[in-house]
Amino acid sequence: MNDRARIGRRRFVRLAAVAAAAAAMHPVAATPAAAAKESPKRAPKRRTPDSRVHAEIENQKKQVDTMLQVIRSYELPAGSPPAMVFRPIAPRRRA
């Protein structure tokens, strides 16, 4: 950026203040007449999934249910160690 395009800090602050005052005096808002002219927004059309997609979703749900049943029905031997143990780490000390 060259020196001619730069503006001073005072001029920038003055322009910002004038712009804020102008925006406060004349807010940009839709007039009631303009709002009435606008057509109501329609929801975008959504394609309904194909029957094959529904069949595949149902197939995957059945497979997940089967896997969960297998996992939940697995019995661990008595006294086996837990899969995970939470041990909090002490906070590091800053030097």
KAURUR-V365697 format. One record per backbone hydrogen bond with DSSP energy under -0.5 kcal/mol. CO is the residue of the C=O (numbers start at 0). NH is the residue of the N-H. Records with the same first field share a line. If there is no record, write none. Layout:
CO=NH, NH
//
This chain:
1=5
7=11
8=12
9=13
10=14
11=15
12=16
13=17
14=18
15=19
16=20
17=21
18=22
19=23
20=24
21=25
26=28
30=34
31=35
32=36
33=37
49=53
50=54
51=55
52=56
53=57
54=58
55=59
56=60
57=61
58=62
59=63
60=64
61=65
62=66
63=67
64=68
65=69
66=70
67=71
68=72
69=73
70=73
73=75
76=79
84=86
//
